[in-house]
Amino acid sequence: MCGIAGLFHLGTPKPVDPARVRQMSDTLAHRGPDGSGVWTAQGVGLGHRRLSIIDVEGSPQPMHSPDGRATIVFNGEIYNFAELRSELTQRGARFATDGDTEVILAAWQQWGPDCLKRFNGMFAFALYDHRDRTLFLARDRLGVKPLFTAELSDGSLAFASELKGLLAHPLLRRDIDPLAVEDYLAWGYVPDHRSILKGVEKLAAGHYRLLRHDSPPAKPVQWWDVDFSQRHEGSEADLSAQLLHHLREGVTSRMVSDVPLGAFLSGGVDSSSVVALMAESSANPVTTCSIGFDVAALDETSHARKVARMFATDHHERIVDPDDFGALDALAGMFDEPFADASALPTWRVCQLARENVTVALSGDGADEAFAGYRRQVFHAREEQARSLLPAALREPVFGTLGRLWPKADWAPQFLRAKSTFQSLAQAGNEGYARGLSALAPEQRGKLYTDTMRRSLGDYRAEQPFIKLMQNAPAQSGLDRAQYADLKFWMPGDILTKVDRTSMATSLEAREPLLDHRLIEFAAGLPHSARIKGRQGKYLLKHTMERYLPNDILYRSKMGFVTPLAQWFRGPLAQQARAIAKSGTLSRTGWFDTVHVANLAEDHIAGRSDNSRVLWQLMMLDRSLVGLLAAR
């Protein structure tokens, strides 16, 4: 895994200062502590930081093709590079290294942009073709690896693996985009269609850009999408056999490494499935890493330990303090943009533990999105059934009225918290799912904003791009559309961003075998009954893994990493909760009603309501803005 950065003159090619490119790439040293390189030519400069995984002693970057036609900087892994290398050799290509980077160069020369469709991997790269004087920027199908870009005032385009690489360039404007603040408060992260800074863009997952000197900047081109509109045929046994084949392919292809390799193990279905299949194909014990909490309600280490014993893994675990809030400033610095998924903190801790033992770790990310494993997806499927029983004209009068009258009961058991369900049912399916997924509903955000902020937003609401994505999804049903949006919007913006930044902060490469595109494409075609059965999500995956794992692992309630935010803001972070309303950084923006924010803090501390989510979001926004605004 690596970090890349560079500059490309969109107008007349001008000299590029190598020191400037090095300055940009050196901000990414955590992504690649094993080596660095810079190459410049008229109108272009490429920088690289390397974490050596494949061909450890060879494959330095920037790398040039043997004939000198192309130069590349590459972040990621191409898992099928050996097969591609063999095919390209038969077509006349010659190779000087044993790694995957050179395979990308040869594939570009053989197939042009269509080379992307032949890659099975996670990647973001920049390839300069000297003959055609073009820069080819590309990102993998699902957005595992990031790529930020920005057009600068001198007519150049800057790019980097993280926003901090762009921030190292003095010509980057540092104006905060209020629409991104609206997006962040809605979702808890800034999604891929926007950046916290005006003028900065993220190349979308499954897209590329082909840029030429003296030509208008080319728009991104989508080269891959997932299709939920078709259904596989076959018995449950047939589908299970096909699924197992894809699972094994996804896992074994990601076990190729020239450095120590292991896995995250939470004791849940997904990570346990990955470990089981790793153990099946490995002659040596698999190295597994788990963290736990000294609070029984938050701790899963007993389940992880059980799986580790079953497969005789070399197991490592650490109990961490749930009051681990001393690292919040470091956490904010990892993401550059505001990021409020509180599970980032324990994810970072398990990455630190893993890095003490391995350089590559396989995770279980992706299964919930692909196989309908989230409770919200199961609820949405049931809500869609309820919507079908009541004419659209009656939904708002019936469910909307119930939603307005039903008391808000944060303290109640889940089945009694019907207010949000009624509010969702009052809307169309796409709008209801967007509302259910959002961290803060539109009316909650509206109360936070000043009149000035409302005018800045105009008619824009953060849910609009999400709803549009669902409406345009290649899908047959509401469940299809929900999963499609989760894969295309939620996963790259939240889940994959979280894992990329926290793993790279520790110079650990994280690989996601359950995001193998062949597995994702297969899962998209499964009938509903193979995804959800009764109230059980991920049905076929769990059924298939029954040959490996016991029922108390497969069918226990989902936990995930939990951070006790509500307790923090009523205890050790109470004063910080009060300080949010008085923050000089936030108050200078003029975005928020400080009296309302202060009331939220006091109501939470007094136990009158649970406002921990919004307080956490505002606190992480404040800490992110301190760095961004100080750089201006």
C-alpha positions as CSV (number, residue, x, y, z in Angstrom):
1,M,0.0,0.0,0.0
2,C,1.2,3.4,-0.8
3,G,0.6,7.1,-1.1
4,I,0.6,9.0,-4.4
5,A,0.6,12.7,-5.3
6,G,1.4,14.8,-8.3
7,L,0.8,17.8,-10.6
8,F,-0.4,18.0,-14.2
9,H,-0.6,21.2,-16.3
10,L,-3.9,21.3,-18.1
11,G,-2.9,24.2,-20.3
12,T,0.5,24.8,-21.8
13,P,3.0,22.4,-20.2
14,K,5.3,24.3,-17.8
15,P,8.2,23.0,-15.7
16,V,7.2,21.2,-12.5
17,D,9.3,21.8,-9.3
18,P,10.3,18.3,-8.0
19,A,10.6,19.8,-4.5
20,R,6.9,20.8,-4.6
21,V,5.9,17.2,-5.6
22,R,8.1,15.8,-2.9
23,Q,6.5,18.1,-0.3
24,M,3.1,16.8,-1.3
25,S,4.0,13.2,-1.2
26,D,6.0,13.4,2.0
27,T,2.8,14.4,3.9
28,L,1.7,10.8,3.0
29,A,4.8,9.2,4.6
30,H,2.5,7.2,7.0
31,R,1.1,5.5,3.9
32,G,4.5,4.5,2.6
33,P,7.4,4.5,5.1
34,D,9.6,2.1,3.1
35,G,10.6,4.3,0.3
36,S,9.9,7.4,-1.7
37,G,10.4,8.7,-5.2
38,V,9.7,11.8,-7.4
39,W,9.8,12.1,-11.2
40,T,9.1,15.3,-13.2
41,A,9.0,16.3,-16.8
42,Q,7.6,19.3,-18.7
43,G,4.1,19.7,-17.5
44,V,3.9,16.7,-15.1
45,G,5.2,15.5,-11.8
46,L,4.6,12.3,-10.0
47,G,5.4,11.5,-6.3
48,H,5.2,8.2,-4.4
49,R,5.6,6.8,-0.9
50,R,5.9,3.1,-0.7
51,L,4.8,0.4,1.8
52,S,6.5,-2.7,0.4
53,I,4.1,-5.7,0.1
54,I,4.8,-7.4,-3.2
55,D,8.3,-7.7,-4.7
56,V,9.8,-6.0,-1.6
57,E,13.2,-5.3,-3.0
58,G,12.1,-4.4,-6.5
59,S,9.3,-2.3,-8.1
60,P,10.4,1.2,-7.0
61,Q,8.1,4.1,-8.0
62,P,7.5,6.2,-10.0
63,M,8.0,3.3,-12.4
64,H,8.7,3.7,-16.1
65,S,7.7,1.1,-18.8
66,P,10.6,-0.6,-20.4
67,D,10.2,1.3,-23.6
68,G,9.9,4.6,-21.8
69,R,6.4,5.3,-23.1
70,A,4.6,5.5,-19.7
71,T,5.3,6.4,-16.1
72,I,3.1,5.4,-13.1
73,V,2.5,6.0,-9.4
74,F,0.2,3.4,-7.9
75,N,-1.6,2.8,-4.6
76,G,-3.1,-0.6,-4.1
77,E,-2.9,-4.2,-5.1
78,I,-3.8,-6.0,-8.3
79,Y,-4.6,-9.5,-7.1
80,N,-4.6,-11.2,-10.5
81,F,-1.4,-9.6,-11.7
82,A,0.3,-13.0,-12.2
83,E,-2.4,-14.2,-14.6
84,L,-2.3,-10.8,-16.4
85,R,1.5,-10.9,-16.6
86,S,1.3,-14.3,-18.3
87,E,-1.2,-13.1,-20.8
88,L,0.7,-9.9,-21.6
89,T,4.0,-11.9,-21.9
90,Q,2.3,-14.0,-24.6
91,R,1.3,-10.8,-26.3
92,G,5.0,-9.6,-26.4
93,A,5.3,-7.6,-23.2
94,R,8.6,-7.9,-21.3
95,F,9.0,-7.4,-17.5
96,A,11.9,-6.3,-15.4
97,T,10.2,-6.7,-12.0
98,D,8.1,-9.3,-10.1
99,G,5.4,-6.9,-8.9
100,D,2.0,-5.8,-10.0
101,T,2.9,-2.1,-10.8
102,E,4.7,-3.0,-14.1
103,V,1.7,-5.1,-15.1
104,I,-0.5,-2.0,-15.0
105,L,1.9,-0.2,-17.4
106,A,1.9,-3.1,-19.8
107,A,-1.9,-3.5,-19.6
108,W,-2.3,0.2,-20.4
109,Q,-0.1,-0.1,-23.5
110,Q,-2.1,-3.2,-24.6
111,W,-5.7,-2.2,-23.9
112,G,-5.8,1.5,-22.9
113,P,-8.6,2.5,-20.5
114,D,-10.2,-0.9,-21.0
115,C,-7.3,-2.4,-18.9
116,L,-9.3,-1.4,-15.8
117,K,-11.9,-4.0,-16.5
118,R,-9.2,-6.7,-16.4
119,F,-7.9,-5.8,-13.0
120,N,-9.1,-7.6,-9.8
121,G,-7.9,-5.4,-7.0
122,M,-8.0,-2.2,-5.0
123,F,-6.3,0.7,-6.6
124,A,-5.9,4.4,-7.3
125,F,-3.2,5.4,-9.7
126,A,-1.9,8.1,-12.0
127,L,-0.3,7.1,-15.3
128,Y,1.4,9.5,-17.7
129,D,1.6,8.5,-21.3
130,H,4.6,10.3,-22.9
131,R,3.5,9.5,-26.4
132,D,0.0,10.8,-26.1
133,R,0.8,13.4,-23.5
134,T,-2.1,12.3,-21.3
135,L,-2.6,11.7,-17.7
136,F,-4.8,8.7,-16.8
137,L,-6.3,8.8,-13.3
138,A,-8.2,5.8,-12.1
139,R,-9.9,4.4,-9.0
140,D,-11.1,0.8,-8.2
141,R,-14.6,-0.4,-8.6
142,L,-15.8,0.0,-5.1
143,G,-13.6,2.9,-3.9
144,V,-11.3,1.0,-1.5
145,K,-8.5,3.4,-2.3
146,P,-9.0,7.2,-2.4
147,L,-7.9,9.9,-4.8
148,F,-8.4,13.6,-4.3
149,T,-8.0,16.2,-7.1
150,A,-8.1,20.0,-7.4
151,E,-7.5,22.5,-10.1
152,L,-5.1,25.2,-9.0
153,S,-4.8,28.9,-10.0
154,D,-1.7,28.3,-12.1
155,G,-3.6,26.0,-14.5
156,S,-2.4,22.7,-13.0
157,L,-4.3,19.9,-11.6
158,A,-3.1,18.5,-8.3
159,F,-3.9,15.0,-7.0
160,A,-3.1,13.0,-3.9
161,S,-4.2,10.0,-1.9
162,E,-5.4,12.2,1.0
163,L,-6.5,15.8,1.3
164,K,-3.4,16.6,3.3
165,G,-1.3,16.0,0.1
166,L,-3.2,18.8,-1.6
167,L,-3.1,21.0,1.5
168,A,0.7,20.9,1.1
169,H,0.5,23.0,-2.1
170,P,0.4,26.8,-1.4
171,L,-2.0,27.5,-4.3
172,L,-4.8,25.3,-3.0
173,R,-7.7,27.4,-1.8
174,R,-9.0,26.6,1.7
175,D,-12.6,27.9,1.5
176,I,-15.0,25.6,3.3
177,D,-18.0,24.5,1.3
178,P,-21.2,25.0,3.3
179,L,-22.9,22.3,1.3
180,A,-20.3,19.9,2.6
181,V,-21.2,20.9,6.1
182,E,-24.8,20.1,5.4
183,D,-23.7,16.7,3.9
184,Y,-21.5,16.0,6.9
185,L,-24.2,16.7,9.5
186,A,-26.6,14.5,7.6
187,W,-24.3,11.5,7.2
188,G,-21.5,11.9,9.6
189,Y,-18.9,12.1,6.8
190,V,-18.4,14.1,3.7
191,P,-19.6,11.8,0.8
192,D,-17.6,11.2,-2.3
193,H,-19.6,13.6,-4.5
194,R,-18.2,16.5,-2.4
195,S,-15.2,17.7,-0.3
196,I,-15.1,19.9,2.7
197,L,-13.1,22.4,0.6
198,K,-14.5,24.2,-2.4
199,G,-12.7,23.2,-5.6
200,V,-11.5,19.8,-4.3
201,E,-13.0,16.7,-5.8
202,K,-12.8,13.0,-5.1
203,L,-12.6,10.7,-8.1
204,A,-15.7,8.5,-7.7
205,A,-15.4,4.7,-7.2
206,G,-15.4,2.9,-10.6
207,H,-14.4,6.0,-12.5
208,Y,-11.4,7.3,-14.4
209,R,-10.3,10.6,-15.9
210,L,-8.1,11.0,-19.1
211,L,-6.5,14.4,-19.2
212,R,-4.5,16.1,-22.0
213,H,-2.3,19.1,-22.1
214,D,-3.9,22.1,-23.9
215,S,-7.4,20.6,-23.6
216,P,-10.3,21.3,-21.3
217,P,-10.4,19.1,-18.2
218,A,-12.1,15.9,-19.1
219,K,-14.9,14.8,-16.8
220,P,-14.8,11.5,-15.0
221,V,-16.0,8.4,-16.9
222,Q,-17.7,5.5,-15.2
223,W,-16.1,2.2,-16.1
224,W,-17.9,-0.1,-13.7
225,D,-21.2,-0.4,-11.9
226,V,-23.1,-3.1,-10.0
227,D,-26.3,-4.3,-11.5
228,F,-29.2,-5.4,-9.2
229,S,-31.7,-5.7,-12.0
230,Q,-31.1,-9.4,-12.8
231,R,-31.8,-12.5,-10.7
232,H,-29.8,-15.7,-10.6
233,E,-31.7,-18.9,-11.1
234,G,-31.1,-22.1,-9.3
235,S,-31.8,-24.0,-6.0
236,E,-30.6,-22.8,-2.7
237,A,-28.0,-25.5,-2.7
238,D,-26.7,-24.3,-6.2
239,L,-26.5,-20.7,-5.1
240,S,-24.8,-21.7,-1.9
241,A,-22.1,-23.6,-3.8
242,Q,-21.6,-20.7,-6.1
243,L,-21.3,-18.3,-3.2
244,L,-18.7,-20.5,-1.5
245,H,-16.7,-20.6,-4.7
246,H,-16.7,-16.7,-4.8
247,L,-15.9,-16.4,-1.1
248,R,-12.9,-18.7,-1.5
249,E,-11.7,-16.8,-4.6
250,G,-12.0,-13.5,-2.7
251,V,-10.0,-14.7,0.3
252,T,-7.3,-16.7,-1.4
253,S,-6.6,-14.0,-4.0
254,R,-5.9,-11.6,-1.1
255,M,-3.5,-13.9,0.7
256,V,-0.7,-13.3,-1.8
257,S,2.0,-11.3,0.0
258,D,5.7,-11.1,0.5
259,V,5.3,-9.8,4.0
260,P,3.5,-11.1,7.2
261,L,-0.2,-11.4,6.7
262,G,-3.1,-11.8,9.1
263,A,-6.7,-10.9,9.8
264,F,-8.9,-8.8,12.0
265,L,-11.2,-11.0,14.0
266,S,-14.2,-9.6,15.9
267,G,-16.0,-12.8,16.4
268,G,-18.9,-11.7,14.1
269,V,-20.1,-13.5,11.0
270,D,-18.0,-11.6,8.4
271,S,-14.5,-11.6,10.0
272,S,-15.0,-15.2,11.3
273,S,-15.9,-16.3,7.8
274,V,-12.8,-14.7,6.4
275,V,-10.6,-16.4,9.0
276,A,-12.2,-19.8,8.4
277,L,-11.5,-19.6,4.7
278,M,-8.0,-18.3,5.3
279,A,-7.3,-21.3,7.7
280,E,-8.7,-23.7,5.1
281,S,-6.2,-22.6,2.5
282,S,-3.2,-21.9,4.7
283,A,-0.5,-24.4,5.7
284,N,0.5,-22.2,8.7
285,P,-1.6,-20.8,11.5
286,V,-3.4,-17.6,10.6
287,T,-2.5,-14.5,12.6
288,T,-5.6,-12.9,14.1
289,C,-6.1,-9.7,16.0
290,S,-8.9,-8.6,18.2
291,I,-9.6,-5.8,20.6
292,G,-12.1,-5.7,23.5
293,F,-13.4,-3.4,26.1
294,D,-13.5,-3.7,29.9
295,V,-17.3,-3.4,29.7
296,A,-19.3,-6.6,29.2
297,A,-21.9,-4.9,27.0
298,L,-19.3,-3.7,24.5
299,D,-16.9,-6.7,24.5
300,E,-16.8,-9.4,21.9
301,T,-13.5,-11.0,22.7
302,S,-15.0,-14.2,24.0
303,H,-16.5,-14.8,20.6
304,A,-13.3,-14.0,18.8
305,R,-11.4,-16.3,21.1
306,K,-13.8,-19.1,20.3
307,V,-13.2,-18.7,16.6
308,A,-9.5,-18.4,17.1
309,R,-9.5,-21.7,19.0
310,M,-11.6,-23.4,16.4
311,F,-9.0,-22.7,13.7
312,A,-5.9,-22.8,15.8
313,T,-4.9,-19.2,14.9
314,D,-2.0,-17.3,16.3
315,H,-4.3,-15.0,18.2
316,H,-3.5,-11.6,19.6
317,E,-5.9,-9.5,21.6
318,R,-5.9,-6.3,23.7
319,I,-8.4,-4.8,26.0
320,V,-8.6,-1.1,25.5
321,D,-10.2,1.6,27.7
322,P,-13.6,2.6,26.4
323,D,-12.8,6.1,27.7
324,D,-10.1,6.4,25.0
325,F,-11.0,10.0,24.1
326,G,-7.5,11.3,24.6
327,A,-6.7,10.4,21.0
328,L,-9.5,12.5,19.4
329,D,-7.1,15.2,18.0
330,A,-4.9,12.5,16.4
331,L,-8.1,10.9,15.0
332,A,-9.3,14.1,13.4
333,G,-5.9,14.6,11.8
334,M,-6.1,11.2,10.1
335,F,-9.2,12.2,8.2
336,D,-8.5,15.8,7.3
337,E,-12.2,16.2,6.5
338,P,-14.7,16.0,9.5
339,F,-15.5,12.4,10.1
340,A,-17.9,11.3,12.9
341,D,-18.1,7.5,12.7
342,A,-17.2,6.9,16.3
343,S,-16.1,3.3,15.5
344,A,-13.0,4.9,13.8
345,L,-11.4,5.0,17.2
346,P,-11.5,1.2,18.0
347,T,-10.8,0.5,14.3
348,W,-7.6,2.5,14.7
349,R,-6.7,0.6,17.9
350,V,-7.1,-2.8,16.2
351,C,-5.0,-1.6,13.3
352,Q,-2.3,-0.6,15.7
353,L,-2.4,-4.1,17.3
354,A,-2.3,-5.8,13.9
355,R,0.7,-3.8,12.8
356,E,2.7,-5.1,15.7
357,N,2.4,-8.6,14.2
358,V,1.7,-8.2,10.4
359,T,2.0,-5.8,7.6
360,V,-1.2,-6.9,5.8
361,A,-4.6,-7.7,7.4
362,L,-7.8,-9.0,5.9
363,S,-11.1,-7.6,7.1
364,G,-14.7,-8.6,6.8
365,D,-16.0,-5.3,5.4
366,G,-18.5,-5.4,2.6
367,A,-20.8,-8.3,3.5
368,D,-23.5,-6.2,5.2
369,E,-23.8,-4.0,2.1
370,A,-23.7,-6.9,-0.4
371,F,-25.9,-9.4,1.4
372,A,-28.4,-7.2,3.3
373,G,-26.9,-7.6,6.7
374,Y,-27.8,-4.2,8.2
375,R,-30.9,-4.1,10.3
376,R,-32.0,-0.9,8.4
377,Q,-32.1,-2.9,5.1
378,V,-34.3,-5.6,6.7
379,F,-36.6,-2.9,8.1
380,H,-36.7,-1.1,4.8
381,A,-37.8,-4.3,3.0
382,R,-40.6,-4.7,5.6
383,E,-41.5,-1.0,5.3
384,E,-41.8,-1.3,1.5
385,Q,-44.3,-4.1,2.1
386,A,-46.3,-1.9,4.4
387,R,-46.2,1.0,1.9
388,S,-47.7,-1.3,-0.7
389,L,-50.7,-1.9,1.5
390,L,-51.7,1.7,1.7
391,P,-52.3,4.1,-1.2
392,A,-49.7,6.8,-1.5
393,A,-52.3,9.5,-1.0
394,L,-53.0,8.1,2.5
395,R,-49.5,7.5,3.7
396,E,-48.7,11.0,4.9
397,P,-52.1,11.6,6.5
398,V,-51.9,8.3,8.4
399,F,-48.2,7.7,9.1
400,G,-47.2,11.3,9.1
401,T,-49.8,12.1,11.8
402,L,-48.6,9.1,13.9
403,G,-45.0,10.2,13.4
404,R,-45.8,13.7,14.7
405,L,-47.9,12.5,17.7
406,W,-45.8,9.6,18.8
407,P,-43.4,10.6,21.6
408,K,-39.6,10.5,21.1
409,A,-38.4,7.7,23.4
410,D,-34.6,7.3,23.2
411,W,-34.8,5.5,26.5
412,A,-37.2,2.8,25.3
413,P,-36.5,-0.6,23.9
414,Q,-36.1,-0.6,20.2
415,F,-39.5,-2.0,19.4
416,L,-41.2,0.9,21.2
417,R,-39.2,3.5,19.2
418,A,-41.9,3.8,16.5
419,K,-41.6,7.5,15.9
420,S,-38.9,7.3,13.3
421,T,-40.6,4.3,11.6
422,F,-43.8,6.3,11.2
423,Q,-41.9,9.2,9.8
424,S,-40.2,7.0,7.3
425,L,-43.4,5.3,6.2
426,A,-45.0,8.7,5.6
427,Q,-42.5,9.2,2.8
428,A,-41.8,7.3,-0.4
429,G,-39.4,4.4,-0.1
430,N,-36.3,6.2,-1.3
431,E,-36.9,9.2,0.9
432,G,-37.7,7.0,3.8
433,Y,-34.5,5.0,3.5
434,A,-32.4,8.2,3.2
435,R,-34.1,9.5,6.3
436,G,-33.4,6.3,8.2
437,L,-29.8,6.2,7.3
438,S,-29.0,9.9,8.0
439,A,-27.3,10.7,11.3
440,L,-29.4,13.9,11.8
441,A,-32.8,14.4,10.2
442,P,-33.5,17.6,8.1
443,E,-35.5,19.2,10.9
444,Q,-32.7,18.5,13.4
445,R,-30.1,20.2,11.1
446,G,-32.5,23.0,10.5
447,K,-32.6,23.9,14.2
448,L,-28.8,24.0,14.3
449,Y,-28.4,26.5,11.5
450,T,-28.4,30.3,11.6
451,D,-30.4,32.2,9.0
452,T,-27.1,33.0,7.2
453,M,-26.4,29.3,6.9
454,R,-29.9,28.5,5.6
455,R,-29.4,31.2,2.9
456,S,-26.1,29.6,2.0
457,L,-27.8,26.2,1.5
458,G,-30.7,27.5,-0.5
459,D,-32.9,24.6,-1.5
460,Y,-30.1,22.0,-1.1
461,R,-30.6,19.1,1.3
462,A,-28.0,16.4,1.8
463,E,-30.5,13.6,1.1
464,Q,-31.1,14.7,-2.5
465,P,-28.1,13.1,-4.1
466,F,-28.7,9.9,-2.1
467,I,-32.4,9.7,-3.2
468,K,-31.4,10.4,-6.8
469,L,-28.9,7.6,-6.6
470,M,-31.6,5.2,-5.4
471,Q,-34.0,6.4,-8.1
472,N,-31.5,5.7,-10.9
473,A,-30.3,2.4,-9.5
474,P,-30.3,-0.6,-11.9
475,A,-32.6,-2.4,-9.6
476,Q,-36.0,-4.2,-9.3
477,S,-37.0,-3.5,-5.8
478,G,-36.7,-1.2,-2.8
479,L,-34.3,-3.6,-1.1
480,D,-32.1,-3.6,-4.3
481,R,-32.1,0.2,-4.4
482,A,-31.2,0.4,-0.7
483,Q,-28.3,-2.0,-1.1
484,Y,-27.1,-0.2,-4.3
485,A,-27.0,3.1,-2.4
486,D,-25.2,1.5,0.5
487,L,-22.5,0.1,-1.8
488,K,-22.2,3.3,-3.9
489,F,-22.6,6.0,-1.3
490,W,-22.4,4.8,2.3
491,M,-19.5,2.3,1.9
492,P,-16.9,4.5,0.1
493,G,-17.8,7.6,2.1
494,D,-17.9,6.0,5.5
495,I,-16.7,2.4,5.9
496,L,-13.9,2.3,3.4
497,T,-12.7,5.8,4.3
498,K,-12.6,4.7,8.0
499,V,-10.5,1.6,7.3
500,D,-8.2,3.3,4.8
501,R,-7.2,6.2,7.0
502,T,-6.9,4.2,10.3
503,S,-4.9,1.4,8.7
504,M,-2.7,3.7,6.7
505,A,-2.1,5.8,9.8
506,T,-0.3,2.7,11.2
507,S,1.3,1.8,7.9
508,L,-0.9,-1.3,7.7
509,E,-2.4,-2.6,4.5
510,A,-6.0,-3.6,4.9
511,R,-7.6,-5.9,2.3
512,E,-11.4,-6.6,1.9
513,P,-11.9,-10.1,0.4
514,L,-15.7,-9.8,0.7
515,L,-15.5,-6.8,-1.7
516,D,-14.1,-8.9,-4.5
517,H,-16.1,-7.5,-7.5
518,R,-17.0,-11.0,-8.7
519,L,-18.6,-11.7,-5.3
520,I,-20.4,-8.4,-5.2
521,E,-21.8,-8.9,-8.7
522,F,-23.0,-12.4,-7.7
523,A,-24.6,-11.1,-4.5
524,A,-26.5,-8.4,-6.4
525,G,-28.3,-11.1,-8.4
526,L,-29.5,-13.1,-5.4
527,P,-33.2,-13.4,-4.9
528,H,-34.7,-11.7,-1.9
529,S,-35.2,-15.0,-0.1
530,A,-31.4,-15.6,-0.2
531,R,-30.7,-12.2,1.3
532,I,-33.5,-11.9,3.9
533,K,-35.4,-14.7,5.5
534,G,-37.9,-13.7,8.2
535,R,-36.0,-11.1,10.2
536,Q,-32.6,-12.5,9.3
537,G,-30.3,-10.7,7.0
538,K,-27.4,-12.2,5.1
539,Y,-29.3,-15.5,5.0
540,L,-27.4,-17.3,2.3
541,L,-24.0,-16.2,3.6
542,K,-24.8,-17.5,7.1
543,H,-26.3,-20.7,5.7
544,T,-23.3,-21.3,3.5
545,M,-20.9,-20.8,6.4
546,E,-22.7,-23.3,8.7
547,R,-20.2,-25.9,7.5
548,Y,-17.4,-23.9,9.1
549,L,-18.9,-21.9,12.0
550,P,-21.3,-22.7,14.9
551,N,-24.8,-21.1,15.2
552,D,-23.9,-18.9,18.2
553,I,-21.4,-17.1,15.9
554,L,-23.5,-17.0,12.8
555,Y,-26.9,-16.1,14.3
556,R,-26.1,-14.0,17.4
557,S,-27.0,-10.3,17.5
558,K,-24.8,-8.0,15.6
559,M,-22.6,-5.7,17.7
560,G,-19.8,-4.0,15.8
561,F,-17.4,-1.6,17.4
562,V,-19.2,0.6,19.9
563,T,-18.0,3.8,21.5
564,P,-19.9,5.0,24.6
565,L,-20.6,8.5,23.4
566,A,-23.6,9.2,25.7
567,Q,-21.6,8.3,28.8
568,W,-18.6,10.3,27.7
569,F,-20.6,13.5,27.3
570,R,-22.3,13.0,30.7
571,G,-18.9,12.3,32.3
572,P,-15.4,13.1,31.3
573,L,-16.3,15.0,28.2
574,A,-19.1,17.0,29.8
575,Q,-17.1,20.2,29.8
576,Q,-16.1,19.7,26.2
577,A,-19.8,19.3,25.3
578,R,-20.4,22.7,26.9
579,A,-17.4,24.2,25.1
580,I,-18.8,23.3,21.7
581,A,-21.2,26.1,21.7
582,K,-18.5,28.5,22.7
583,S,-15.9,27.3,20.2
584,G,-14.2,30.2,18.5
585,T,-13.7,28.2,15.4
586,L,-17.4,27.2,15.0
587,S,-18.7,30.6,16.1
588,R,-16.6,32.4,13.5
589,T,-18.2,30.4,10.7
590,G,-21.6,31.9,11.5
591,W,-23.3,28.5,10.7
592,F,-24.8,27.5,14.0
593,D,-27.2,28.8,16.6
594,T,-25.0,28.7,19.6
595,V,-27.9,29.0,22.1
596,H,-29.5,25.9,20.6
597,V,-26.2,24.0,20.7
598,A,-25.7,25.0,24.3
599,N,-29.2,23.8,25.2
600,L,-28.4,20.5,23.5
601,A,-25.4,20.0,25.6
602,E,-27.1,20.9,28.9
603,D,-30.1,18.6,28.1
604,H,-27.7,15.8,27.4
605,I,-25.6,16.2,30.5
606,A,-28.7,16.4,32.6
607,G,-30.0,13.2,31.1
608,R,-33.2,14.8,29.7
609,S,-32.3,13.5,26.2
610,D,-29.6,11.7,24.3
611,N,-27.8,14.3,22.1
612,S,-24.5,12.5,22.0
613,R,-24.6,12.0,18.2
614,V,-25.0,15.7,17.3
615,L,-22.5,16.8,20.0
616,W,-19.9,14.3,18.7
617,Q,-20.5,15.5,15.1
618,L,-20.0,19.1,16.1
619,M,-16.9,18.3,18.2
620,M,-15.2,16.4,15.4
621,L,-16.2,19.2,12.9
622,D,-14.6,21.8,15.2
623,R,-11.4,19.8,15.5
624,S,-11.2,19.3,11.8
625,L,-11.8,23.0,11.0
626,V,-9.1,24.1,13.4
627,G,-6.5,22.5,11.1
628,L,-8.1,23.5,7.8
629,L,-8.7,27.1,8.7
630,A,-5.3,27.5,10.4
631,A,-3.7,26.5,7.0
632,R,-5.2,29.5,5.2
